[in-house]
């Protein structure tokens, strides 16, 4: 635990040390002379680890005045610790929020998406999906089409990305629809993809599929087609 705290704390300072343009009014940025430490090997929980950025580019640790700093987001992801950057308030938050929200884990140790009432992720703003429809906390919509046919039947076609595993996301939807009164309910859930089809007569039909993103192997892409009948 102590080493985990050190890694993340070092990463926060590493983010600050990437400033490169002197001291700016109100930003607290300061020019420094530091070194990219390409020779430092990193292990996380006993396994070799290479920090990467959003596009999969390798990130090197930074050495400055005898201390070494690691990229906070990459390390936090490896340790399954939430990290958020608030650009408006120039603030980094690490760990669960103070509102009491927490991330649960199953027997496999993988992170489960949020479930329960009103779980819309911040990156998905659907008007018509049920309020208790499960979405991973890190879900980000890449496509969202919604319609209200004749002012009556609501339709949603949503595609979002997440770092949650396909097995975890697929299982969360399987569990969710097992609690519903469906006349049709089929699931095919594998580690490399899943498909769920359900229908409640006279109320709604839903199809959910999940695959590895074609453009970013570190993300999974989920497509939801949901509509009232």
C-alpha positions as MATLAB code, in Angstrom:
seq = 'XXXXXXXXXXXXXXXXXXXXXXXXXXXXXXXXXXXXXXXXXXXXXXXXXXXXXXXXXXXXXXXXXXXXXXXXXXXXXXXXXXXXXXXXXXXXXXXXXXXXXXXXXXXXXXXXXXXXXXXXXXXXXXXXXXXXXXXXXXXXXXXXXXXXXXXXXXXXXXXXXXXXXXXXXXXXXXXXXXXXXXXXXXXXXXXXXXXXXXXXXXXXXXXXXXXXXXXXXXXXXXXXXXXXX';
ca = [
       0.000    0.000    0.000;
       2.825    2.384    0.822;
       4.449    1.785   -2.562;
       1.096    2.338   -4.281;
       0.707    5.723   -2.604;
       4.272    6.660   -3.594;
       3.717    5.765   -7.220;
       0.571    7.843   -7.552;
       1.940   10.768   -5.570;
       5.031   10.766   -7.752;
       2.822   10.703  -10.819;
       0.936   13.814   -9.738;
       4.182   15.734   -9.439;
       5.204   14.268  -12.804;
       2.186   15.929  -14.394;
       3.209   19.280  -12.933;
       6.789   18.894  -14.094;
       5.781   18.637  -17.755;
       5.255   22.419  -17.912;
       7.673   23.981  -20.377;
       7.035   27.678  -20.741;
       8.188   29.612  -17.687;
       6.013   31.004  -14.957;
       2.596   32.094  -16.272;
       0.245   34.367  -14.381;
      -2.264   32.265  -12.427;
      -0.980   28.853  -13.644;
       1.917   28.158  -11.247;
       3.933   26.639  -14.129;
       7.716   26.971  -13.917;
      10.457   26.035  -16.366;
      12.802   23.304  -15.105;
      15.580   21.111  -16.475;
      14.644   17.449  -16.190;
      15.542   14.172  -17.930;
      13.512   11.426  -19.580;
      14.653    8.252  -17.828;
      14.405    5.579  -20.538;
      16.520    3.135  -18.540;
      14.172    2.744  -15.555;
      12.285   -0.562  -15.416;
       8.823   -0.432  -13.820;
       6.875   -3.250  -12.196;
       3.252   -3.115  -11.030;
       2.169   -5.881   -8.664;
       5.221   -7.901   -9.684;
       4.567   -7.609  -13.424;
       6.625   -5.638  -15.950;
       4.788   -2.448  -16.888;
       5.295    0.154  -19.599;
       3.384    3.435  -19.127;
       1.476    4.566  -22.208;
      -0.591    7.584  -23.209;
      -4.113    7.716  -24.671;
      -2.868    6.813  -28.152;
      -0.702    3.939  -26.913;
       2.533    5.970  -27.136;
       5.172    4.883  -24.614;
       5.818    7.350  -21.803;
       9.207    7.570  -20.087;
       9.625    8.446  -16.389;
      11.093   11.887  -15.618;
      14.114   12.320  -13.340;
      14.494   15.693  -11.652;
      16.922   16.623   -8.861;
      17.413   13.008   -7.797;
      13.704   12.089   -7.776;
      11.855   10.101  -10.419;
       8.294   10.934  -11.475;
       5.823    8.626  -13.222;
       2.761    9.480  -15.398;
      -0.159    9.491  -12.995;
      -2.978    8.333  -15.288;
      -1.132    5.352  -16.717;
      -0.003    4.188  -13.266;
      -3.458    4.754  -11.743;
      -5.075    2.680  -14.508;
      -2.616   -0.160  -13.832;
      -3.478   -0.016  -10.114;
      -7.213    0.242  -10.891;
      -7.378    3.598   -9.136;
      -9.632    6.349  -10.479;
      -7.944    9.602  -11.503;
      -9.672   12.708  -12.859;
      -8.367   16.034  -14.126;
     -10.582   19.076  -13.622;
      -9.322   21.571  -16.200;
     -11.627   24.365  -15.042;
     -10.284   24.266  -11.480;
      -6.779   23.008  -12.429;
      -7.117   20.052  -10.052;
      -6.195   16.347  -10.104;
      -8.363   13.957   -8.067;
      -7.170   10.435   -7.266;
      -9.337    7.648   -5.834;
     -13.074    7.519   -5.175;
     -14.992   10.770   -4.988;
     -16.045   12.241   -1.663;
     -19.700   11.707   -2.576;
     -19.356    8.110   -1.464;
     -19.433    6.525   -4.906;
     -17.284    3.441   -5.046;
     -16.173    0.893   -7.586;
     -16.997   -2.698   -6.738;
     -15.069   -5.794   -7.725;
     -16.229   -9.309   -8.416;
     -14.466  -12.579   -7.599;
     -12.222  -12.129  -10.612;
     -10.987   -8.814   -9.246;
     -12.105   -6.919  -12.354;
     -13.852   -3.579  -12.003;
     -17.613   -3.660  -12.448;
     -19.612   -0.913  -14.129;
     -21.949    1.160  -11.991;
     -25.393   -0.377  -11.609;
     -28.557    0.695   -9.846;
     -30.814    3.702  -10.160;
     -29.787    6.707  -12.246;
     -26.384    5.417  -13.355;
     -25.910    7.513  -16.486;
     -22.175    8.044  -16.973;
     -20.939   11.606  -17.383;
     -19.758   10.774  -20.908;
     -23.223    9.571  -22.008;
     -26.213   11.901  -21.947;
     -29.204    9.877  -23.145;
     -32.704   11.270  -22.699;
     -34.533    8.012  -23.320;
     -32.537    5.085  -21.906;
     -34.013    3.748  -18.627;
     -32.630    5.529  -15.560;
     -31.257    2.251  -14.170;
     -29.602    1.166  -17.430;
     -26.032    0.055  -16.507;
     -23.148    2.085  -17.903;
     -19.456    1.965  -16.912;
     -18.364    5.109  -15.109;
     -15.768    5.805  -17.825;
     -18.237    5.328  -20.712;
     -17.838    7.943  -23.455;
     -20.365    8.195  -26.263;
     -18.913    8.187  -29.774;
     -22.341    8.162  -31.392;
     -25.809    8.821  -29.980;
     -28.980    8.963  -32.094;
     -32.317    9.401  -30.350;
     -35.806    9.825  -31.752;
     -39.375    9.941  -30.554;
     -41.571    8.427  -33.256;
     -44.952   10.172  -33.439;
     -44.282   11.570  -29.970;
     -44.807    8.106  -28.524;
     -42.177    5.388  -29.131;
     -38.684    6.369  -28.027;
     -35.677    4.976  -29.915;
     -31.975    5.037  -28.982;
     -28.881    3.960  -30.925;
     -25.827    4.477  -28.717;
     -22.182    3.564  -29.253;
     -19.739    4.165  -26.420;
     -16.200    3.205  -25.477;
     -14.908    1.940  -22.137;
     -11.788    0.416  -20.607;
     -13.906   -2.122  -18.730;
     -13.443   -5.685  -19.956;
     -15.997   -7.096  -22.399;
     -16.669   -9.985  -20.032;
     -17.428   -7.575  -17.189;
     -19.686   -5.290  -19.238;
     -21.491   -8.196  -20.892;
     -22.121   -9.867  -17.534;
     -23.500   -6.637  -16.072;
     -26.093   -6.456  -18.866;
     -26.897  -10.140  -18.514;
     -27.553   -9.679  -14.791;
     -29.578   -6.518  -15.449;
     -31.943   -8.166  -17.916;
     -32.382  -11.271  -15.777;
     -34.356   -9.043  -13.399;
     -36.705   -7.935  -16.188;
     -39.822   -9.713  -17.420;
     -38.543  -10.542  -20.914;
     -40.345  -12.818  -23.342;
     -37.141  -13.157  -25.388;
     -33.690  -13.110  -23.818;
     -30.527  -14.514  -25.394;
     -26.907  -13.897  -24.434;
     -23.538  -14.877  -25.849;
     -20.798  -13.500  -23.581;
     -17.117  -14.194  -24.278;
     -13.875  -12.532  -23.228;
     -13.398  -11.132  -26.756;
     -16.986  -10.014  -27.376;
     -20.624  -10.342  -26.399;
     -24.135  -10.089  -27.775;
     -27.374   -9.666  -25.835;
     -30.852   -9.586  -27.367;
     -33.986   -9.041  -25.301;
     -37.643   -8.122  -25.703;
     -40.533   -7.412  -23.383;
     -43.772   -7.817  -25.337;
     -45.500   -4.546  -26.087;
     -42.930   -2.493  -24.176;
     -39.426   -2.485  -25.670;
     -36.735   -4.448  -27.514;
     -32.983   -4.186  -27.017;
     -29.807   -5.419  -28.697;
     -26.376   -4.852  -27.115;
     -23.065   -5.892  -28.671;
     -19.499   -5.411  -27.486;
     -16.179   -5.750  -29.321;
     -12.618   -4.473  -29.040;
     -12.375   -1.025  -30.635;
     -11.055   -1.147  -34.197;
      -9.133    2.103  -33.695;
      -7.783    1.669  -30.150;
      -6.986   -1.803  -28.798;
      -7.006   -0.425  -25.239;
     -10.718    0.412  -25.503;
     -13.819   -1.699  -25.969;
     -16.740   -0.481  -28.074;
     -20.311   -1.140  -26.990;
     -23.361   -0.567  -29.214;
     -26.855   -0.355  -27.715;
     -30.023   -0.383  -29.853;
     -33.056    0.165  -27.649;
     -36.598    1.076  -28.615;
     -40.125    1.144  -27.231;
     -42.814   -0.849  -29.025;
];
